[in-house]
C-alpha cells in the first residue's frame, strides 16, 4: 500500500497569464482534468487511511472551479485538507468567500511590486497582472482569509525582495512569503530569465528579514519568511529528519489532466520521473516502488549529507537540484547560499547547543 501525504491535481494546463519563467508553460495548451481522473487520483491517496493534502494547481486552477467543488464534496468523509495555488487575478469577493466556505487554504504567486512583477507575470497581451492580483488578495482579506505568498527569486526581481515584504505587510492578510529559487526549465530558458547572483540573493534575503521585523515593530502586519519559520519550528519541536518535502520520502504524487503521474509538478513530462497513469488498473500495486525509484534519481548531494545543518535545512529542493545538475557551480549552489542565510536568523543559542551535540 502506498502512503501519500501530498496529492497535486493539475486541474488544467490552461492559464490566463503567460509568466515568463513558468516551468509548466501555463496557457500553451488548454487541457482540463475530468472527474474520472481526479477521482482515481484521490482514491489512490486515500487508500492508506492516513491524512493527506490535495493541492489544486495548473495552469490557473480557478479556470476549472467546478472540478474543485466536486473534489471537495467527494472528500467530505476523507482525512483530506485542501489548498489552491492561484495567481489571484480572477478572484472576486464572492469567489473568495466561496473558497473560504469550501475550506480551501490559499497560496498566491507574486514576485514583487508592480514595476517588477509586471515584467515577469503578464497577461497574454503583455500587460502586467499586479493590479488584478492585488485586488484578488484584498478580496481574500475581505472574506477573512489569510494567504501565503510565493515569490520566484530571479535576477530580475531579487533586489526588490524587501519591497515585496513591504507590500505584503501593507495588504495585511499575507501571513508569510515562501521564496522559491528559480528553476532553469520551461519558459525561463526560452525567455532568458536568469537565476539571481548568489551575493545579491543573500543580501536581498537579509534585507527582507530586516524589513519584516522593522515593519512589525512599527505596528505593521508581521510577514514571516516561511523557510525561516520552518527551521525555527524544527528547533522548537526537536524535529530531526533529512527530507526536504514529501517527494523526498516517496509520499507525493502530481497528476496531470490526462492522468499522467509524477512525484513532483516540477518534474512533470520528464520520462525518467513518470510513475504511470492513474487510469492504469494496476498502478496502485506498483506506485510505491516507482515513487522510490523516482526519488533515487534526485538524491541529496554529498555536501548536503555531510553538512551539520542538515537537520534544520533538510537540503534544497530535489527538483531544482536535478534541473541544475549540469549547470555551472554558481547556479547549482545558489539555493544552498540562500538557505544558509535563513539559518543566520534561527536562534543562535539553540544552534550552538545543536552544534555541540546536544538536543535541538
Secondary structure, 3 states (H helix, E strand, C coil): CCCCCEEEEEEECCCCECCCCCCCCCCCCCCECCHHHHHHHHHHHHCCCCCEEEEEEECCHHHHHHHHHHHHHHHHHCCEEEEEEECCCCCCHHHHHHHHHHCEEEEEECCCCHHHHHHHCEECCCCECHHHHHHHHHHHHHCCCCEEEEEEECCCCHHHHHHHHHHHHHHCCEEEEEEEECCCCCHHHHHCCCCCCHHHHHHHHHHHHHHHHHHHHCCCCCCEEHHHHHHHHHHHCCCCCCCCCHHHHCCEEEECCCCEEECCHHHCCCHHHEEEECCCCCHHHHHHHHHHHHHHCCCCCHHHHHCCCHHHHCCCCHHHHHHCCCCCHHHHHHHHHHHHHHHCCCCHHHHHHHHCCCCC
